[in-house]
Amino acid sequence: MTDSWAKTYYIKTFGCQANIADSNTISGVLEALGLEETEKVSGPNDTEIFFKTILNTDVLFINTCSVRQKSEDKVYGLGKVLKLAQKRSGKKPFIIMAGCMVGSVTGERQRFAFDELKKKTPWVDVYINPSQILDIPEILLKNSLLSDWAIQKFDSSDVISKQDNTTHAFVNISYGCDNFCTFCVVPYARGKEVSRPEADILKEIRHFVNREIKEITLCGQNVNSWGLGMSEKMEIRAGSDQKIPFADLLRKVHEIENIEKISFISSNPFDFTSDLVETLKLPKISNYLHIAVQSGNNAVLKSMNRRHTIEDFIKLVDQIKSAKPDVELGTDVIVGFPGETREQFLDTVRLFEKVNFNVAYISKYSPRKGTPAERFFKDDVSANEKKWRHAYLTKVWKNGKKRF
């Protein structure tokens, strides 16, 4: 690569805010190495836009999600589009697959065999998991996509994630998860929970502020446990008086001048302490708060390995509304979890009638290979029953929104 002819890159991102933040970091790495983002194109749908974009792309990143089978199937489906693009142009970009699908087949918590993923994605050249983003320079050099000079110039400590939004930025404060909910792939896909140093987080936020960004979203698989050791975070319970580092971090971010709004995601109910509730009173903290309840029945919550009861959750919601009366609540729920009876499902319905959720992501349970739920529980709720429960709860939620 020479200075007169910069390689182009494009990142196709699937999944949650953590993946978006990772893609922004990958962009920051690539542009620090001298690559340029492929010029944006228009089209009638995402498939057409993807097809037209990769025709002019040298390095393609596919940042994957594996939270549901549907998410993985979308990735596998890209193979057909890539084949058509190669037939049209006579070449294909250098393809790097990243994200949770790769994390699920690598590392200490491997969920299924790497060969299985490779067989389904023969069009991929290199695979990297979420912890290997800073290996990108060496990968590109090894495959003749970078010069030695670009590598010598690169300093990982100076990498700042690229943000397409001129007023808002995602900032990862931790990576990985140690909660091991029985249905969830994240502890396997993203590995052990690791907290970023406070100084690095604040440095990145101040950089964004200098670029006139006004809104910050702090991201992690469970932001509440930022800065805590394994034994500490497993002992914390909702509503306790224990001081937690994340609440202190929020206060320090709040002190940074010119920030107007601070959000954070994801939070769990089981370690949402009184100390953290108090921070919600700070004027820059967003009115929207997302806390995943997952079920309205205690027996189902126990099977899910969720460390809260529904009584804990309702008490926490009351505490939050007392601290921030105008708060808007969002949540995640799974219907049709193994062993969930119709009556247990109706407990979730009653929860939705009691708590007015402004946002609700309602999912039908699907077994994820290698998780405890897939290995030890029978998927015994029929597809038709799951479909009915999903539709019924969605209707209850929408009717509740209309009332309020």
N, C-alpha and C positions, 0 to 999 in steps of 0.2 A: 504493500500500500504506500502511496506517495501523498505528499501534501496536496498535489494538484487533482487527485482523484480519490475522494473520500468514499469509503464503503458506506452503504446504507443499511439501516436496521429497521425492523418492525417487530412490535411485541403484541401478541394476541393474548389477552388476559381473560381468564375465567375465574369466577368465585368471589370471595368476600373482600372486605376492605384490607385485610392483611395481604392478600395477593396483589391488590392494587398498589399498596405501599411498596411491596417487593418489586413490582414492575417499574415503579418510579425510581427505585434504587438502581435497578438494572439499567435504566435509561441514563441515570447519572454516571454510572461506570462507563457505559459505551461512549457517551459524549466526551467524557474525560480522556478517552482513548482516541478521539478524533473521528468517530463514526457520526453519521448524520441520519436523523430519522427520515424514513421514506416519506415523500410528499403525500399528503392526505388526498384521497379520492372520494368521489361520491358514487352512490349506487342505490338501487331500489331496496336492497336488503343487506344484512350482514355478510351473507355468503358471497354476494357479488362484489362487495367492497373488499373482502379478504382476497378474493381471486385477483382483482385488478391491482391490489397493493403488492402482492407477492411477485407479480411479474417484474417489478422494478426494485426488488429487495435482495440484498446480498446476504444478510444474516437475519434469520427469522427465529424469534423466541416464542415458544408456546408455554405460557405460564398456566399450569393446570390446577383444577380443583377435583377432589375426590370425595366430597362430602356425601354425594348421592351418585347412584349408577348413571342417572341421566346426565350428570356433569361429565363423567368419564366418556359416555357415548358421544357427546358433542366433540370431544377431542379426537376420538377414533374416526369420526366422520370427516375430519379435515383431510384425511389421506386421499379421498376421492377428489377434492378440490385441488390439492397439490399435484396430483397426477395429471389433471386437466391443464393446470398452469404449465407444467413441465412440457406437456405435449404442444401447447401453444407457443412457448418461448424457446423450447429446445434446451432449457437449463432449469435447475432448481436452486433455491437459496440454500445456504448452509443452515441446517435446522438444529436448534438446541431446545430440548424439552426441559422445562423447569417446573417447580411447584410441587403440590401435594401428591400427585400421582407418582412422581419420582421418589419423593420422600417415603412413600408407602412401600417401596421395594428396596430401599437402601438403609443403612445405619443400623443401630442396635435394636430398633423396634420394628424390624421388617415385617410387613403385614402379609405380603404374598411374594412369589418368586419374581426376580428381575426378568428372567427369560420370558415370563408370561406377558409382561409389558412390551418387551422388545419384539415379540412375535406379532403383536397387534399394531405396532408402530414401526415397521421396517424402514419408513421414510425419514426417521430421526437419525441425525449424525452423532449427537452427544446428549447425554442426560446429566442434569445437575439437580440436586435437592436444594431446599431453601437455605441450607447452611453453606452452600458452595458458590454464592453469588460473586464473591471476591476472587474465585478461581477463573472467572471469565477471561481476564487478560491472557493468562497462560494458555487457555484453550484456543483462543483466537490466534495467538502466536504459533502454536503447534500446528495449526491447520492453515498457515500461510495467509491469514486474514489481517495480520498486524505486522508492523516492522519492529525490529529490536529497539529502535529509537522511541516508538510510542510506549513500549513497556518501560523503558528507562525513565521516561518523563512522568509516568503514572504514579500517583501517590494515593493509596486507598484512604488515608486519613483525611484527605481533602474532598472526597466524593460527597456530593450533596444530591439527594434524590431530585429528579426533575418533576415539576408539577405543571400539568396542563391548565389547571384552574388558577387564575391570576389572583384570587382572593382567599383560597382555601388550600390547606396542605394536610396530608396524612403523615403522621410520624409514628413509626414503630417504636414502642418502648420495651417490648419483650418478644421473644420468639419461643415457639413450642408450647407444650401443655403437659401437665402431670396429673390431670384430674381423672382420666380414664373412665369417663361415662361409657357404659357398656355398648352403646350404639355408635360411638364416635370414632372416626379415623384420625382425628387431629393429633393425638399423642404419638401415633405411629408415623404420620405423614410429616410432622414438623419437629418431632423429637422432644428431648427434655426441655423444660422451660428454662430459658436463660434471659435474665434482665439486662438491658443495656445500661451502662453507667449513666448516672444522672447528668454528669458534665457533658457527655456526648449528646444527650437528648436536648438539654438547654441550649447547647451550641447550635444544633440544627434548627431549633425553633427561632433563635435570634437571627440566624441567616435568612430564614423565610421572612421574618419581620422586616429585615433590611431590604427585602424585595417587595415590600408593601403588601405582603399577605396578612390578612386580618383574622382569619379563622383557622384554628388548629384542631385536628382530631387525633387523639392519642390512641394507638392501636395495639392490641395484644389479644391472645386467645382468652386470657383472663387478666385484665388489667389490675384487678383488685389485689392480686398476689405479687405485683411487681416489687422487687427488692426483698422478698421473703425467702427464707430457706425452706426445704421440703417439710421438715417437722413443724415449723411455725405455721405455714399456710394450711396444713391439714388440721390444725387445732382451732383455727379461727371460725367463728360462727356468726351468722347474721345478727345484727343488733347489739353485739358485744361492745364493751367500752375500750377494747384494745386499740391502741394507736397503730396505724399501718403506714408504711412508707409511701404508698401511692397517694394517700390523702395529702401528705406533705409535699409530694411532687406537684400535685394540682395547685397547691397554694403558691409554690414557687413559679410555676408557669403563669399563674394569674397575676403575679407581680410584674411580669414583663410588659413594658410600655408598648402601646399601639396594638396589642392583641385585643380584639373585641369579643371573640366568642371561642369557648373551649368545649369540645365534646370528647367523649371517650367510649370505646367499644372494644371488646365485649366485657360485660360484667355478669357475674353470677350472683344469685341471691344468697348463697350459703356463706359468703365471706364479705358481705356488704355491711361493714361495721357502722356504728353510730358516728365514729370519727369521719368516715367517708360521707355519711348523710349530711353532716354539718357543712362539708365543703360545697354542697349543692346550693347553699344560701349565697355563695359568692356571686356577684352580679354578672361576671363574664361566663359562668358555667351555663351551658345550653339548657333550655327548657325540655329538650327531648332526652329521654333516658331509656336505653334498651337493656332489659334484664330477661334472660331466657328462663322460663319456668318449666317448660317441656311437658308437664302433665299436671292435672288438677287432683290426682289421686296419690295418696302416700305409698300404697303398695307398689304402684307402677314406678314412682320416683325411686323407691328402694331398688327395684329391679334394674333401673337405669344407672344405679350408683350415683345418684344425685344426693348431695349432702344437706338437703333441706327438706322440710315438710311443707305442706301447703299452708299450715298455720304460720310457720316462719315467714312464708312469702307474703301472706296477707298482712301480717304485723309489720313487715318491712315496707310494704306499699303505703300503709297508713302513716308510718314514720316519715317516709319520703314526702308524702303529700302535705304533712304538717310543716316540714322544712321548706318545701317549695310548692305552694298551692297551685300554681299554674303549670306544673309539670305535665308533660305528655309522655305516656309510657308505651314502649314497644316490647314485644316478646316473641319467643319461638316455642312452638308446640309440635309434638309428634303424636299422630293418631294411629291406632292399630299396632301399637308396640306388642311384642309377643306376650301372650297371656292377658292382655287388656280386655276385660269384659265390657259389655254394653253399659252396665251400671257404672263401672269405673270411668268409662269415657264420659258419661253424663256428669261426673264430678268435674271434669274439665269444662263442660258446658256451663255448669253452675259457677265456676270460677270466672268465666268470661262474662256472665251476667252480673257478677259482683264487682269485678274490676273492669273499668272502661279502658281497654287497650286502644290507643290511637293507631298503632301499627301491630300487625300479627302475621308472622310467617308460619303458616300451618302446613305441615308436611305429613305425607303418608309414609309410614315406616317401610324402609327397604333394607334388607340385610346387607351389611358391608363386609366383604371377605376379610377374615382375620380378626374381627372384633369379637369381644366376649359374647355379645348378643347373637352374633351369627354362629359362633361355635357351640354355645351352651343352651340357647333358647330355640324352641321351634317357632317358626313364623306361621302361627296358627290362626291369624285373623285373615279372612278371605279378602281377595282384591276388591270384590263388590262391597264388602262391609267397610273396608278402608275408604273407598270412594264415597260411600254414604256418609261416614263420619266426617270426612273432610268437607263435604258440601254442607252438612248440617251445621258444623261449627263455624264455617265461613259465613253462613247466613246469620247465625246468632251474633257473630262479631260485627257484621255490617249493620244489622238492625240496631245493635247497641250504639254504634257510631252515630246513626241517624238520631237516636233519642237524645244524645248528649251534644 
